[in-house]
Amino acid sequence: MKEKFQRFMVGRYGFDDLSRIFLGITLALMVVSLFTKNQFLYLAALVILIYCYYRTFSRNIAKRQRENQKFCNFRYQRAVKWNKFKERRKQKKIYRFYKCPQCSQAVRVPRGRGKICITCPKCQTEFIKKS
């Protein structure tokens, strides 16, 4: 049986990160619809499941890879933003963050220094802010 399935999948795309996310969403929606008796959630879960299997058995491998790459890029960008947010939150007690009025570069200055002249490291614009 395993060999038959492997022969069937030759030339087809298979599972990737996006398919796994879709399966997780499907499972979550089905569990929620089971407890809330909401038919719309169940129908949405079925549509997502059908699309997931469509992607899995698709022979248009290049298109599926582009879809997955877009998803992976989106997920990476969100992770970078989240990590930057966490890092800034850790440094919030010690530093203040300002944006350069010229180029919007983020500039970090120490707290408690009064009014200071800040020079942007990117465009060398000087601006005065209270730390």
QUITA-V634714 format. One line per field, one symbol per residue. ss: DSSP state (a for helix, b for strand, c for the rest). phi: phi as a letter, one per 20 degrees, with the letter a starting at -180 (. if undefined). Layout:
ss=???
phi=???
This chain:
ss=caaaaaaaacccccccaaaaaaaaaaaaaaaaaaaaccaaaaaaaaaaaaaaaaaaccccaaaaaaaaaaaaaaaaaaaaaaaaaaaaaaacccbbbbbccccccbbbbbccccbbbbbccccccbbbbbc
phi=.fffffffefndfnebfffffffffgffffffffeelefffffffffffffffgffefeeffffffgfffffffffffffffffffffffeffecddcdffedmffcdcffmdmfceddffedmfdbdbee
